[in-house]
Amino acid sequence: MSAAIPVSAGVTKTIINPGDGNPIRRGASVTVHCTGMLTEGLKKFWSTRDPGQSAFTFKAGVGQVIAGWDEGCMTMSLGEKARIQMTGDKGYGSGGFPAWGIPPNAGLTFELEVIRIQ
C-alpha cells in the first residue's frame, strides 16, 4: 500500500492496487465494489460485498455521490483499488446519515475498487 496522497482539501487517497492508469472521465458510468467505514475506529456501515448486495454504479464527477467519493474516484482508473478518506464536510456533513449509523460531521473511509468504466 502506498502513502496517502492529497486529492483535495479534506480528501486523501491511498492506493492499494494500481489500475490501468487511465483516469475516470467526468460523466462516465463507473461501477465499483465499495466498503464504507467511519474513519474513527474503522466501523463498517456498508459494503457491496455483503450478502445480498451488488456492485454500485454511478456517474462520476457530477454530484451523484458524496463529494469526497466523487473527488477520490476522479483520480482512479480501471482495476484500481484504493482507500479514500474524507473529512465530514466531504461526506454526509452536519446531517450525518442516521440510517447507516453515521453521526454528524463524521470522517469517512471508503475502500473502492473500480471494476467497470463506460
Secondary structure by P-SEA (a helix, b strand, c coil): ccccccccccbbbbbcccccccccccccccccccccccccccccccccccccccbbbbbcccccccaaaaaaaaaccccbbbbbbbccccccccccccccccccbbbbbbbccccccc
